[in-house]
C-alpha cells in the first residue's frame, strides 16, 4: 500500500502520523509518500496530527492487492 500526502500550503509544516490497525507505523511530510507492506486481510488506516484525525479507511486486502491512499487537507478535530 502507498500512502501519499499531497503538497499543500495550509498545514504543510506539520508532519502527519500514519496508523494501521491502531499502531503508528510512520510519518508523512508535506508532498511525500510512504510504502507500507501489509499482510492480506482486513486493516484500518487513518492519519493523525495532535488533536486532528482523518476518517478511518477500512481495507480488505488480497495477496495480490496494491492500493494507494491520498490525503490532502488537514484532518478534522477529534
Backbone as CSV, one residue per row, in Angstrom:
resi,resn,N_x,N_y,N_z,CA_x,CA_y,CA_z,C_x,C_y,C_z
1,UNK,0.844,-1.156,0.000,0.000,0.000,0.000,0.894,1.226,0.000
2,UNK,0.482,2.242,-0.728,1.185,3.519,-0.726,0.272,4.560,-0.086
3,UNK,0.792,5.294,0.874,0.069,6.405,1.475,0.771,7.674,0.993
4,UNK,0.034,8.541,0.296,0.613,9.731,-0.309,-0.057,10.981,0.266
5,UNK,0.770,11.922,0.663,0.261,13.208,1.152,0.506,14.253,0.065
6,UNK,-0.564,14.836,-0.418,-0.450,15.845,-1.457,0.226,17.096,-0.911
7,UNK,0.908,17.808,-1.768,1.631,19.031,-1.383,0.629,20.170,-1.194
8,UNK,0.497,20.638,0.024,-0.440,21.720,0.352,0.278,22.775,1.177
9,UNK,-0.083,24.033,0.948,0.494,25.120,1.741,-0.114,25.149,3.144
10,UNK,-1.442,24.995,3.249,-2.112,25.009,4.552,-1.744,23.752,5.325
11,UNK,-1.128,23.921,6.468,-0.747,22.793,7.306,0.481,22.053,6.800
12,UNK,1.166,22.615,5.818,2.295,21.934,5.206,3.515,21.756,6.094
13,UNK,3.617,22.561,7.129,4.776,22.453,8.013,4.675,21.286,8.987
14,UNK,3.464,20.772,9.166,3.243,19.719,10.154,3.450,18.337,9.541
15,UNK,4.030,17.439,10.312,4.122,16.035,9.918,2.891,15.298,10.432
16,UNK,2.350,14.425,9.617,1.174,13.650,9.988,1.587,12.219,10.281
17,UNK,1.082,11.648,11.354,1.363,10.259,11.716,0.400,9.334,10.974
18,UNK,0.912,8.205,10.506,0.111,7.208,9.803,-0.097,6.022,10.734
19,UNK,-1.353,5.607,10.882,-1.703,4.480,11.745,-2.354,3.373,10.925
20,UNK,-1.925,2.153,11.167,-2.549,0.975,10.582,-2.916,0.057,11.734
21,UNK,-4.182,-0.310,11.800,-4.683,-1.179,12.877,-4.340,-0.596,14.251
22,UNK,-4.524,0.714,14.394,-4.305,1.468,15.631,-2.848,1.514,16.087
23,UNK,-1.910,1.177,15.212,-0.486,1.238,15.532,0.193,2.268,14.624
24,UNK,0.948,3.176,15.241,1.666,4.178,14.449,2.780,3.481,13.672
25,UNK,2.741,3.639,12.338,3.729,2.927,11.522,4.612,3.879,10.717
26,UNK,4.352,5.185,10.806,5.192,6.114,10.067,4.702,7.545,10.158
27,UNK,5.436,8.425,9.465,5.132,9.853,9.454,5.175,10.342,8.013
28,UNK,4.191,11.169,7.644,4.150,11.760,6.306,4.480,13.237,6.371
29,UNK,5.451,13.644,5.572,5.753,15.063,5.408,4.982,15.584,4.203
30,UNK,4.839,16.880,4.101,4.118,17.515,3.010,4.704,17.096,1.664
31,UNK,3.852,16.607,0.763,4.274,16.237,-0.574,5.018,14.925,-0.688
32,UNK,5.030,14.112,0.367,5.788,12.852,0.359,4.847,11.651,0.353
33,UNK,5.426,10.482,0.140,4.654,9.247,0.215,5.459,8.191,0.951
34,UNK,4.745,7.189,1.412,5.367,6.109,2.171,4.807,4.784,1.661
35,UNK,5.684,3.821,1.444,5.262,2.483,1.050,5.149,1.635,2.307
36,UNK,3.996,1.000,2.472,3.718,0.195,3.657,3.359,-1.217,3.205
37,UNK,4.052,-2.183,3.699,3.765,-3.577,3.363,2.818,-4.148,4.416
38,UNK,1.688,-4.668,3.941,0.684,-5.232,4.842,0.380,-6.667,4.459
39,UNK,0.089,-7.467,5.457,-0.357,-8.827,5.204,-1.768,-8.783,4.620
40,UNK,-2.145,-9.804,3.854,-3.527,-9.876,3.361,-4.503,-9.911,4.536
41,UNK,-5.718,-9.426,4.289,-6.752,-9.434,5.319,-7.307,-8.049,5.570
42,UNK,-8.039,-7.919,6.660,-8.701,-6.663,6.994,-7.784,-5.756,7.809
43,UNK,-7.780,-4.472,7.439,-6.971,-3.469,8.122,-7.761,-2.171,8.197
44,UNK,-7.356,-1.293,9.113,-7.915,0.057,9.182,-6.753,1.045,9.155
45,UNK,-6.934,2.141,8.407,-5.871,3.128,8.212,-6.429,4.513,8.520
46,UNK,-5.649,5.331,9.238,-6.001,6.733,9.426,-4.738,7.535,9.653
47,UNK,-4.849,8.860,9.503,-3.733,9.757,9.800,-4.144,10.667,10.947
48,UNK,-3.124,11.177,11.649,-3.403,11.987,12.826,-2.297,13.018,13.020
49,UNK,-2.699,14.189,13.482,-1.757,15.233,13.895,-2.344,15.917,15.118
50,UNK,-1.684,15.791,16.246,-2.172,16.342,17.521,-3.629,15.963,17.736
51,UNK,-4.531,16.950,17.816,-5.944,16.652,18.089,-6.757,16.435,16.820
52,UNK,-6.104,16.362,15.656,-6.795,16.172,14.387,-6.603,14.739,13.903
53,UNK,-7.686,14.158,13.358,-7.641,12.773,12.905,-8.509,12.621,11.664
54,UNK,-8.027,11.860,10.680,-8.814,11.596,9.477,-9.893,10.565,9.775
55,UNK,-10.752,10.356,8.791,-11.691,9.249,8.876,-10.893,7.948,8.814
56,UNK,-11.422,6.904,9.412,-10.784,5.587,9.339,-11.156,4.956,7.997
57,UNK,-10.145,4.489,7.279,-10.361,3.843,5.985,-10.219,2.332,6.177
58,UNK,-11.310,1.579,5.984,-11.203,0.121,6.105,-10.659,-0.478,4.803
59,UNK,-9.770,-1.442,4.933,-9.220,-2.141,3.776,-9.347,-3.644,3.984
60,UNK,-9.694,-4.350,2.929,-9.682,-5.813,2.943,-8.780,-6.227,1.785
61,UNK,-7.543,-6.591,2.095,-6.523,-6.819,1.083,-6.376,-8.292,0.718
62,UNK,-6.279,-8.546,-0.574,-5.931,-9.866,-1.092,-4.411,-9.922,-1.261
63,UNK,-3.817,-11.102,-1.382,-2.357,-11.201,-1.512,-1.783,-10.413,-2.689
64,UNK,-2.554,-10.218,-3.742,-2.053,-9.522,-4.935,-2.454,-8.050,-4.989
65,UNK,-3.153,-7.540,-3.979,-3.641,-6.156,-3.993,-2.518,-5.137,-3.833
66,UNK,-2.658,-4.044,-4.551,-1.804,-2.862,-4.379,-2.745,-1.669,-4.285
67,UNK,-2.679,-0.921,-3.220,-3.581,0.216,-3.004,-2.781,1.483,-2.799
68,UNK,-3.378,2.600,-3.213,-2.795,3.915,-2.965,-3.841,4.768,-2.274
69,UNK,-3.489,5.340,-1.134,-4.363,6.253,-0.399,-3.729,7.632,-0.462
70,UNK,-4.542,8.657,-0.741,-4.044,10.028,-0.792,-4.757,10.876,0.264
71,UNK,-3.998,11.775,0.870,-4.578,12.731,1.803,-4.067,14.117,1.421
72,UNK,-4.931,15.105,1.558,-4.544,16.424,1.095,-4.816,17.533,2.081
73,UNK,-5.957,17.544,2.703,-6.324,18.616,3.629,-6.062,18.160,5.055
74,UNK,-6.092,19.127,5.967,-5.900,18.805,7.383,-7.015,17.873,7.840
75,UNK,-6.685,16.873,8.670,-7.725,16.043,9.261,-8.640,16.894,10.147
76,UNK,-9.788,16.365,10.500,-10.744,17.096,11.319,-10.419,16.944,12.808
77,UNK,-10.856,17.897,13.659,-10.605,17.758,15.108,-11.305,16.523,15.668
78,UNK,-10.684,15.922,16.670,-11.266,14.752,17.344,-12.352,15.215,18.283
